[in-house]
Amino acid sequence: MILEPSVFLGFAPYLGHRSLQICAASCRQSFDHAYVSDVWHAVDFSQWRPLEGHIEPGDMDLIFALKRVPPGRLRRLVLRSRRISNDGFSAILLMQNQVEELVIDTNLTHLGSASCSCLSGDALALAPSLRRLELLGLPLSALAMSDGMDGRVSLETLVLQLPTLQDLQAIPGLKTLKMLEVFPPAISFNSLGMLLPEVQLFNEALLRIFNSCQQLQQVRLWGFYILDTMMLRALCNLPKLEELHGYYREDVDRTTLSALSRKCVNVHLALPP
């Protein structure tokens, strides 16, 4: 009620000095309780509108909003804004270095752009507790994850939306990865009008991932990616694989397909529609 100016102005003239002091103390205590509560474990800035008239929050908006939250309390952070820079991102991770899950939509941010190169494996190493990373639009290869993060961040879950071939080629360095979810890449055309990307190149990159990331337990491949016999055999050799979603080629080895179906607790394999 105090936060609504019109309501406050309506009854403020009837409050004495002592009443105002009690009211202020109550508001201060309520704010303090709110900032130390568990609700701040997850913060989604995608719908927040800052007070100064900007449509999207910027670096200082996020820093001011989070600096009152006790350090280390934040666990999940969703960033979708064109006004967030790499420096602001690094400042947030310095304040809340216990972040376990990050969702970054760089179709709406400048993170990882050519003019801002701070978002790298070194930047994400500021959050050693990071376990889940979901990216939309940000090149995974720009994070230098196979070099800058190796040994410092034990990433367990990776979700890639609109990935590039370079993104998939950067994944084999993530030896601690347990869950991989890959959505179809963006479709484009080359100068000759031929459809891009090349499916076989993506499948080769996936095969390297299956051979390198031996801790994988869940693999979800949505559309576009068609598993051949070599890929199915590599998946079958993953010692901890429990869940698999994807399409397979019609000419795959049926013995391998059956073995994979028996191996996984949860398997959804089908021919392309």
For each residue, the residues with C-beta under 8 A, 3 or more apart:
1: 4 7 8
2: 7 8 23 27
3:
4: 1 7 8
5: 8 9
6: 9 10
7: 1 2 4 10 11
8: 1 2 4 5 11 12
9: 5 6 12
10: 6 7
11: 7 8 14 15
12: 8 9 15 20
13:
14: 11
15: 11 12 19 20 23
16: 19 20
17: 20 21
18: 21 22
19: 15 16 22 23
20: 12 15 16 17 23 24
21: 17 18 24 25
22: 18 19 25 26
23: 2 15 19 20 26 27
24: 20 21 27 28
25: 21 22 28 29
26: 22 23 29 30
27: 2 23 24 30 31
28: 24 25 31 32
29: 25 26 32 33
30: 26 27 33 34
31: 27 28 34 35
32: 28 29 35 36
33: 29 30 36 37
34: 30 31 37 39
35: 31 32 40 68 69 70
36: 32 33 40 70 73
37: 33 34 40
38: 41
39: 34 42
40: 35 36 37 43 69 73 74
41: 38 73 74 75 76
42: 39 74 75 76 77
43: 40 65 66 74 76 77 78
44: 47 48 78
45: 48 57 62 77 78 79 80 81
46: 78 79 80 81 105
47: 44
48: 44 45 57 61 65
49: 54 55 56 57
50: 53 54 56 57 58 61
51:
52:
53: 50
54: 49 50 57 58 61 83
55: 49
56: 49 50 80 81 82 83 108
57: 45 48 49 50 54 61 62 65 81 83 84
58: 50 54 61 62 81 83 84 88
59: 62 63 83 84 85 87 88 91
60: 63 64 88
61: 48 50 54 57 58 64 65 83
62: 45 57 58 59 65 66 84 88 92
63: 59 60 66 67 88 91 92 95
64: 60 61 67
65: 43 48 57 61 62 68
66: 43 62 63 69 74 92 95 96
67: 63 64 95
68: 35 65
69: 35 40 66 73 74 96
70: 35 36 73
71: 95 96 97
72: 96 97 98
73: 36 40 41 69 70 96 98
74: 40 41 42 43 66 69 77 96 98 99
75: 41 42 98 99 100 101
76: 41 42 43 99 100 101 102 103
77: 42 43 45 74 92 96 99 101 102 103
78: 43 44 45 46 103
79: 45 46 84 89 102 103 104 105 109 111
80: 45 46 56 105 108 109
81: 45 46 56 57 58 84 108 109
82: 56 108 109 110
83: 54 56 57 58 59 61
84: 57 58 59 62 79 81 88 89 109 110 111
85: 59 88 89 110 111 116
86: 89 90 110 111 112 116 117 118 119 123
87: 59 90 91 116 118
88: 58 59 60 62 63 84 85 91 92
89: 79 84 85 86 92 93 111 118 119 123
90: 86 87 93 94 118 119 123 126
91: 59 63 87 88 94 95
92: 62 63 66 77 88 89 95 96
93: 89 90 96 97 99 123 124 126 127
94: 90 91 97 126
95: 63 66 67 71 91 92
96: 66 69 71 72 73 74 77 92 93 99 127
97: 71 72 93 94 126 127 128 129
98: 72 73 74 75 127 129
99: 74 75 76 77 93 96 102 127 129 130
100: 75 76 129 130 131 132
101: 75 76 77 130 131 132 133 134
102: 76 77 79 99 124 127 130 132 133 134
103: 76 77 78 79 134
104: 79 109 111 133 134 135 136 138
105: 46 79 80 108 109 136 137
106: 109 110 111 112 135 136 137 138
107: 136 137
108: 56 80 81 82 105 137
109: 79 80 81 82 84 104 105 106 137 138
110: 82 84 85 86 106 113 115 116
111: 79 84 85 86 89 104 106 116 119 138
112: 86 106 116 117 119 138 139 142 143
113: 110 116
114: 117
115: 110
116: 85 86 87 110 111 112 113 119
117: 86 112 114 120
118: 86 87 89 90 123
119: 86 89 90 111 112 116 123 124 138 142 143
120: 117 123 124 142 143 144 148
121: 124 125 143 144 145 147 148 149 150 152 153
122: 125 126 144 148
123: 86 89 90 93 118 119 120 126 143
124: 93 102 119 120 121 127 130 133 143 145 148 149 153
125: 121 122 128 148 149 152 153
126: 90 93 94 97 122 123
127: 93 96 97 98 99 102 124 130 153
128: 97 125 152 153
129: 97 98 99 100
130: 99 100 101 102 124 127 133 153 155
131: 100 101 154 155 156 157
132: 100 101 102 155 156 157 158 159
133: 101 102 104 124 130 155 157 158 159
134: 101 102 103 104 158 159 161
135: 104 106 138 140 159 160 161
136: 104 105 106 107 161 162
137: 105 106 107 108 109 161 162
138: 104 106 109 111 112 119 135 142 143
139: 112 142 143 164 166 167
140: 135 143 145 158 160 163 166 167 170 171
141: 144 145 164 166 167 169 170
142: 112 119 120 138 139
143: 112 119 120 121 123 124 138 139 140 148 149 170
144: 120 121 122 141 147 148 149
145: 121 124 140 141 148 149 150 155 170 171 173 174
146: 149 150 170 171 172 173 174
147: 121 144 150 173
148: 120 121 122 124 125 143 144 145 152
149: 121 124 125 143 144 145 146 152 153 155 174
150: 121 145 146 147 173 174 175
151:
152: 121 125 128 148 149
153: 121 124 125 127 128 130 149
154: 131 176
155: 130 131 132 133 145 149 158 174 176 177
156: 131 132 176 177 178 179
157: 131 132 133 177 178 179 180 181
158: 132 133 134 140 155 171 174 177 179 180 181
159: 132 133 134 135 181 182 183
160: 135 140 163 167 168 181 182 183
161: 134 135 136 137 183
162: 136 137 183 184 185 186
163: 140 160 167 168 182 183 185
164: 139 141 167 168 185 197
165: 168 169 185 197 201 202 205
166: 139 140 141 169 170
167: 139 140 141 160 163 164 170 171
168: 160 163 164 165 171 182 202 205 206 209
169: 141 165 166 172 205 208
170: 140 141 143 145 146 166 167 173
171: 140 145 146 158 167 168 174 177 180 205 209 212 213
172: 146 169 208 209 211 212 213
173: 145 146 147 150 170 212
174: 145 146 149 150 155 158 171 177 213
175: 150 212 213 214 215
176: 154 155 156 215
177: 155 156 157 158 171 174 180 213 215 216
178: 156 157 215 216 217 218 240
179: 156 157 158 216 217 218 219 220
180: 157 158 171 177 209 213 216 218 219 220
181: 157 158 159 160 218 220 222
182: 159 160 163 168 206 220 221 222 225
183: 159 160 161 162 163 222 223
184: 162 187 222 223 224 225
185: 162 163 164 165 197 202 224
186: 162
187: 184 195 196 197
188: 196 197
189: 193 194 195 196
190: 193 194 196
191:
192:
193: 189 190
194: 189 190
195: 187 189
196: 187 188 189 190
197: 164 165 185 187 188 201 202
198: 201 202
199: 202 203 224 225 226
200: 203 204
201: 165 197 198 204 205
202: 165 168 185 197 198 199 205 206 224 225
203: 199 200 206 207 225 226 227 228 231
204: 200 201 207 208
205: 165 168 169 171 201 202 208 209
206: 168 182 202 203 209 210 221 225 231
207: 203 204 210 211 230 231 234
208: 169 172 204 205 211 212
209: 168 171 172 180 205 206 212 213
210: 206 207 213 216 219 231 234 235 237 238
211: 172 207 208 234
212: 171 172 173 175 208 209
213: 171 172 174 175 177 180 209 210 216
214: 175 238 239 240
215: 175 176 177 178 240
216: 177 178 179 180 210 213 219 238 240 241
217: 178 179 240 241 242 243
218: 178 179 180 181 241 242 243 244
219: 179 180 210 216 235 241 243 244 245 246
220: 179 180 181 182 243 244 245 246
221: 182 206 224 225 227 245 246 247
222: 181 182 183 184 225 245
223: 183 184 247
224: 184 185 199 202 221
225: 182 184 199 202 203 206 221 222 246 247
226: 199 203 247 248 249 272
227: 203 221 231 232 235 246 247 248 249 252 269
228: 203 231 232 248 249 252
229: 232 233 249 251 252 253 256
230: 207 233 234
231: 203 206 207 210 227 228 234 235
232: 227 228 229 235 236 248 252 253 256 257 260
233: 229 230 236 237 253 256
234: 207 210 211 230 231 237 238
235: 210 219 227 231 232 238 241 244 260
236: 232 233 241 256 259 260 263
237: 210 233 234
238: 210 214 216 234 235 241
239: 214
240: 178 214 215 216 217
241: 216 217 218 219 235 236 238 244 263 264
242: 217 218 264 265 266
243: 217 218 219 220 264 265 266 267
244: 218 219 220 235 241 260 264 266 267 268 269
245: 219 220 221 222 267 268 269
246: 219 220 221 225 227 268 269
247: 221 223 225 226 227 269 270 271 272
248: 226 227 228 232 252 257 269 270 271
249: 226 227 228 229 252
250: 271
251: 229
252: 227 228 229 232 248 249 256 257
253: 229 232 233 256 257
254: 257 258
255: 258 259
256: 229 232 233 236 252 253 259 260
257: 232 248 252 253 254 260 261 269
258: 254 255 261 262
259: 236 255 256 262 263
260: 232 235 236 244 256 257 263 264 267 269
261: 257 258 264 267 269
262: 258 259
263: 236 241 259 260
264: 241 242 243 244 260 261 267
265: 242 243
266: 242 243 244
267: 243 244 245 260 261 264
268: 244 245 246
269: 227 244 245 246 247 248 257 260 261
270: 247 248
271: 247 248 250
272: 226 247
273:
